[in-house]
Amino acid sequence: MPAKRSKTRRPARKSSGQGKKSKVPDAVQGVLKEIFARTRTPEFERYLRNLIVEICRFNTTPNADVSVMRAAEDGCFRILERELGGIHFDGARIERRAINPVIKSHPNYSLLHFTKTPQRPEGLTPEETYAGRGNLLYVIPGSGGGAGQSVAVNSHVDVVAPYFPPRAEGRLVHGRGSADDKGPTICAVAALKVLSEVMAKAGLKWKKNVVMMAVVEEETGGNGSLSLALDRELKKLYDSMIVLEITNLKLHPANRGAVWYRADLKKVEGASLFEMAAFVNEEMEKEGAAIRAESRHDLFPQRPVQTCHGIIGSFGEHPSRICGGVSFSIQFDTAPSKKTELLVRDCLDVGLAAYTGLYGDKSKVVEAATGKPMVPVHYDFARSGNGFVVTVHGATGHMGAIRERDGAITKMAHLVRSLAQSRLRIEAVADGAMRLELGGKPYGDVLVLEGGQGFVPTHHINEVMDRMRRAAQRGAETYLRRLGRLERGEDVVRVTYEKLHNVAFDGDPDSPAMRNAISAAKETGIWKDEPILGWTVSCDARLFATEYPGMPVVTFGPGTLAHAHSDQEQIALDEARAAVEFLAMFLLKQTGTV
């Protein structure tokens, strides 16, 4: 499905009245005071902390055994149902709505690769995968009935691998999902809990509907939200949406797009698939940089066009999770001399210098969370047999934060290319052939690379896929020509896009929903005097924005993108509290209740 495009370009703008002091109406001021009286207490902080820790104890990473996923999702939903069941709104209902297998025929459907195993290489059907599974809905009917300023709140309960359990330290909660996206999910529940008390005291009734959606499988492509987006009966209950993600409490009416690639490199006689991968990486990085240079868009002046290489062979966990470590060996026919070792290390350092020149030296960046360098050392070097083992270190995280983090696969590719380019000199000094091999598990005659490419609405998703495919094939040809081989890139590299494929969208920065959101942000004290921009990441927001063009879809939430998908995933309780306060005021405004 093509990205939604604006008919006219809208500049990244400040809200009307931004920078001016506006008087908050007395009625709203009274509601704010009541909200703050409940949220700014030690008891409320403990409530948030304990719920986030409790829901993060369930490991909701993708699993080929869908019964494991079903049980983990059920555990999360039981917590949400318990909390929502204690909230009192007239006519409110809780429902688990099954995922409709009809989604398999939709262009935005994501194939079920996570269900594949060696014993079941074809994976499971949608019917098998989603049997007994669904999304959780909490519907509050408004007194006006129907839609018309009704609002849906969407968040997801699944997480990326690797899972690690939660722990609370001071005013932080660490753990997989604490920021992305179970923490924000809890914020939505907490906002409704606070509102149930405040509205009852003030005698307020919902004028329009509120629909809370806690969905599954956002991280694997969005099939949970897709099922809800295609549910036309459910759509009658809302006509605007806020999607909770890790935006650092900023409001975004647009999202960049993203597509995940898989490149299968096939064995060529006399060539190294591992060395070929380093040249494939280089051309894909260059093409990603070219797409970024072309991406002038008013809502995306920061050009959030990232190229992430998440998996090579057995290293890496997720296409859009920055790979934090990879190792390879440099072997010779006989034990290398000291002179050979010095030459090899010089080549590695030249490759490293080329990498840090492009991406920055993250060994000189101190992480606020740890007080230590982001990457203490770029690589370890050790003798092994008739050669050496090089272990390359990076800094994990969400692909949206790749410029702030450190990709081990791309760094490794620079080192390998430097060695390959000096092969003749190294082999002359070593008096024998040099062999470079990827560490980890053997990969046989096919080496698999996986990663993601971001883009903004200036580029159609099909163009991005075609360009990255040709770049990968061009990289393979560059390497093969160095060896005097004449094979074509398309014959040795197969690039497919069968996983996440999110279009970009640009919504209206001056929609009624955005105006209400900005007003709520100002009143709750989180508004920053800055332009309105698109979010630099992709999420389920695009499924609703593209299925219902013109419907306002705002992305917002607590948490820092640099922590999402990383080994340091965490959420600050102060940010979670601020998100609760904002959501409470936004829901009241968007439904016309205040």
C-alpha angles and dihedrals in degrees: 000000000000122000115262109252130200117245088223131022113256117201120233096265145185118242120265108274092014112159092024125107108241123189114244110228114252093243092053091044089056092051091048091052091053092048092050091047088062102036101043098065134098088241093059092047090053089048092054094043095049094047094048091049091047096051093043090059088078114086103223098170117134113279132186087222098071090191086070090052091046092053093047092048090048090054091053093045092050089058092049092045091051092052096041090046089062092056117093119215122146111260095359116153137191118216138174104215116200120237108252112231088212086085088082090080095053121100090233094055114123118220116242100245092149089069093062121107134169088258092045105034094166093055125212131313120247088253091055095041096050100038106131093000130109148131127284119241130190112189124191112187118219123224090242093058125214121039129300108129091356114145139209123206113207129191136149135235100199122096140195126256140291097058120208124178125253128259133176119226118176109306094344133085114206125195144092108300096015089117103013101070125312094070092058089045090057089048089060092051091046092050091054091047091053091046092051089061097039095046093047091052093047094043092240124156127195109259094193137023127281118200119189115198122193104185140188132225101026091136094053094052110295107278092145093057091038089061090053094043090056092047101105094184091055090046089064087071099060141031102181134040143201116202115204114224138140101286100141089249093302126134120234127183092188140042132208115237129243138194128191118221133201117199118193111199112202125212117265120192110257094009133103116232089203093056090044089055090058091057092044088054091052095053093045090051090050092049091048089052090051092051089050092051090054094048104099107158129153095228093044107046089145088064098224094198105142130181112205127183105196105166138033118170107313094342120099134030109226137018093238097038112093108243111244101196144011134167136204138177133233109205135183135186092254135021107290120244124237088257090056091048092052091049092049092050091049090054091048091051091049089053090048091050089053090052097047090045089061102033106023132253105278092184085076094051115092116211113229092214095057105019087228133108113281088234112019092194129006095219143353119227124200139162115251125174110311093348146006142293119222118198112194119205129206139162118260125222145116115317088239088068096046094120089056094043133049126254112214094195095056090043090051090049090058091052093048094048091051090054093045092049091053094042096118093053094044093049091048091054092042092045091224146058122299118220123194117198134176114242126227124055120356113262102194119202096343126057114197124211123186133184147123141262123206125207140169130229092279088079130054114230092237091056091050092050093048093049095048090047092053091045092056091049091047090053091053091050091050090056095044093050089056086060093046092250121144102201115131120243094238089057095056104030123055113189119192135175105205099136129055115359110171120177120218120244136190115206129190111282089201099049119132089253092055091047091052091046092051091048091051091047091053094047094049093046102245099105115116120203095243141111122283109251140177118260114263092224137060125240143151090294090088092060092063096036092054096039090052108030111203095025109124111244116182124189117210142145150127125277137063122271092221089065097048114101089003131117087248097055109160144144129218113230091219089060092046090052091049089051090052091052092048094047091050093054094041093053091050092050098041092052092047090242092130 
